[in-house]
Amino acid sequence: MREADLYPALKAYLQGQGYEVKAEVGACDILARRGDDPPLVVEMKTTFSLALVMQGVARQGLFDTVYLAVPVSPARGWALRYRDITALCRRLGLGLLAVDVAQAAVTAHLDPAPCTPRKSAPKAARLLREFDRRVGDPNTAGTTRTPRMTAYRQDALRCAAELARSGPAGGPVRAMLVARATGVARAASLMRADHYGWFDRLGTGIYALTPRGAAAVAENHAALAALRAA
């Protein structure tokens, strides 16, 4: 597909709304006017890309009403990126048009409008709490398919290591003693929740280490050493 294949449907769509439409006016792919309304610009690409976004942002230096136009995407590809694409366009004040070339149809998914993003104070507070509670910088940015070392996981490792230290069987030990020895105030609730499958509840407030927990302690000896040194 070529960018030019999008033009007939887009022109007909705009003309249907009363616009006079002309292509390749200066740097604009499409420039349209309707009476005293503000001019309208459409920038086209055969796929949604950074280059298209940059074109749209550049045209905002000329006119307020700027749309990005791309072909209708296969259901899977569009569904995977739709929310991110529309969120980006909304943040930048750009409109978004999807063109069905075969049907010569255009769907407006978003109209240009100024955007003042709303911040989520609770989410921001959670991130800052995680930052403050996490010991050191145990992760490498950009890695995938590796467990993230969170503050919660660090506390769980402290508790598991304390159980392992108690004897060859890894317990049993009372949660209050684990909390006292490790400084992890939430030791009891953490071991009760057993998010990682490391802790075996033997009775009220009494825990032992599972084989999976013992393996985690062995695998994370470097992380535990860093926690002890902190």
C-alpha positions in Angstrom: 0.0 0.0 0.0 1.1 3.5 -0.8 0.3 6.7 1.1 -1.4 7.9 -2.0 -3.9 5.1 -1.7 -5.3 6.7 1.4 -6.1 10.1 -0.2 -9.3 9.3 -2.2 -11.1 8.1 0.9 -9.8 11.0 3.0 -10.8 13.6 0.4 -14.3 12.2 0.1 -14.7 12.1 3.9 -13.7 15.7 4.3 -15.7 16.9 1.3 -18.7 15.1 2.8 -18.3 17.4 5.8 -18.3 20.5 3.6 -14.5 21.0 3.3 -12.6 22.1 0.2 -9.7 19.8 0.0 -6.3 20.1 -1.6 -3.3 17.8 -1.5 0.4 18.6 -1.1 0.1 22.2 -0.1 3.6 23.1 1.1 4.6 20.5 3.6 1.0 19.4 4.4 -0.2 16.1 2.9 -3.8 17.4 3.0 -5.0 20.9 3.7 -8.8 21.6 4.0 -10.9 24.7 4.5 -14.6 25.2 5.3 -15.9 28.7 5.4 -14.6 30.6 8.4 -13.7 27.4 10.3 -10.0 27.0 11.3 -8.0 25.2 8.5 -7.6 21.5 8.9 -4.4 19.4 8.2 -4.2 15.7 7.7 -0.8 13.9 7.7 -0.7 10.4 6.2 1.4 7.3 6.6 0.9 3.6 5.8 1.5 2.7 9.5 1.4 4.6 12.8 5.0 5.6 13.5 7.2 8.2 15.2 7.8 9.8 11.8 4.0 10.4 11.4 3.8 11.8 15.0 6.6 14.2 14.3 4.9 15.4 11.1 1.8 16.0 13.0 3.6 18.0 15.7 5.4 20.0 13.1 2.0 21.0 11.5 0.7 22.1 14.9 3.2 24.9 14.5 1.0 26.1 11.6 -2.6 25.2 12.5 -4.5 24.0 15.5 -6.5 21.2 13.9 -4.2 18.4 12.8 -5.1 14.8 12.1 -2.9 11.7 11.6 -4.3 9.2 9.2 -3.3 5.5 8.8 -4.9 2.5 7.2 -7.2 0.3 9.3 -4.9 -2.2 11.0 -5.5 -5.9 11.3 -7.7 -6.6 14.4 -4.8 -8.1 16.4 -2.3 -5.3 15.7 -4.7 -2.5 16.1 -6.1 -3.9 19.4 -2.7 -4.3 20.9 -1.7 -0.7 20.3 -5.0 1.1 20.1 -5.1 2.5 23.6 -1.4 3.6 23.6 -1.9 5.2 20.2 -5.0 7.1 21.1 -3.5 8.1 24.5 -0.4 9.5 22.7 -2.5 11.4 20.2 -4.7 12.8 22.9 -1.7 13.9 25.0 -0.3 15.8 21.9 -3.6 17.3 20.9 -3.6 15.4 17.6 -6.6 13.8 15.9 -6.6 10.2 14.6 -8.3 8.9 11.4 -8.4 5.2 10.3 -8.8 4.6 6.6 -10.4 1.5 5.1 -9.0 1.7 1.6 -11.0 -1.3 0.3 -14.3 0.2 1.5 -13.3 3.8 0.8 -14.4 4.6 4.4 -12.8 6.7 7.1 -13.4 6.4 10.9 -12.5 9.3 13.2 -11.1 7.7 16.4 -10.1 11.0 18.0 -10.5 14.7 17.3 -7.8 17.3 18.1 -8.2 19.0 21.4 -6.0 20.6 24.0 -5.0 18.1 26.7 -4.0 18.6 30.3 -3.1 15.1 31.6 -4.5 14.1 35.0 -1.9 12.7 37.4 -2.7 9.7 39.6 -1.5 10.7 43.1 -2.1 7.2 44.6 0.0 5.5 41.8 2.7 8.1 42.2 2.8 7.6 45.9 3.1 3.8 45.5 6.1 4.3 43.2 7.8 6.6 45.6 7.2 4.2 48.5 8.7 1.4 46.5 11.7 3.6 45.7 12.2 4.5 49.4 11.8 0.9 50.7 14.0 -0.8 48.0 17.5 -1.3 49.2 20.2 -0.3 46.7 19.6 -0.6 42.9 19.4 -4.4 42.3 17.8 -4.4 38.8 19.2 -3.5 35.4 17.0 -1.2 33.3 15.8 -2.6 30.0 16.0 -6.3 31.0 13.0 -8.6 30.3 12.0 -12.1 31.5 13.9 -11.8 34.7 12.2 -11.4 38.2 12.2 -7.8 39.4 13.8 -7.3 42.8 11.2 -5.3 44.6 11.2 -4.1 48.2 8.6 -6.8 48.9 10.9 -9.5 47.4 13.9 -8.2 49.4 11.8 -8.5 52.6 10.7 -12.0 51.6 14.4 -13.0 51.0 15.3 -11.6 54.4 12.6 -13.7 56.1 13.6 -16.8 54.1 17.3 -16.4 54.9 16.4 -16.1 58.6 14.4 -19.4 58.4 17.3 -21.1 56.6 19.7 -19.8 59.3 17.6 -21.4 62.0 18.6 -25.0 61.1 18.9 -27.5 58.3 15.1 -27.9 58.0 14.6 -24.1 57.7 12.4 -23.7 60.8 10.0 -23.8 62.5 10.3 -20.3 63.7 7.7 -17.9 65.1 7.0 -14.9 62.8 7.6 -12.4 65.6 11.1 -13.8 66.0 11.7 -13.5 62.3 10.5 -9.9 62.3 12.7 -9.1 65.3 15.8 -10.7 63.7 15.4 -9.2 60.2 13.8 -5.9 61.0 10.9 -6.8 58.6 7.9 -5.5 60.4 5.5 -7.1 58.0 7.2 -10.6 58.3 4.0 -12.3 59.6 1.7 -11.0 56.9 4.3 -11.6 54.2 4.9 -15.2 55.2 1.2 -15.8 55.6 0.5 -14.5 52.1 3.3 -16.7 50.8 3.3 -14.9 47.4 6.4 -16.8 46.2 5.7 -20.2 47.7 8.7 -20.0 50.0 6.9 -20.4 53.4 5.1 -23.3 55.0 2.6 -22.3 57.8 2.9 -25.0 60.5 0.6 -23.3 63.0 -0.6 -19.9 64.2 2.4 -17.6 63.6 4.8 -20.4 63.0 6.6 -20.9 59.7 9.2 -23.1 58.0 11.0 -22.8 54.7 9.8 -24.8 51.7 12.2 -26.5 49.2 11.4 -23.6 46.9 12.3 -21.1 49.5 15.6 -22.9 50.3 16.4 -22.7 46.5 15.6 -19.0 46.5 18.0 -18.4 49.3 20.7 -20.3 47.6 20.1 -18.5 44.2 20.1 -15.1 45.8 23.1 -15.2 48.0 24.6 -12.1 46.3 21.4 -10.1 46.8 21.3 -11.2 50.5 24.9 -10.2 51.0 24.1 -6.8 49.6 21.0 -6.5 52.0 23.1 -7.5 55.0 25.8 -4.9 54.0 23.2 -2.1 53.6 
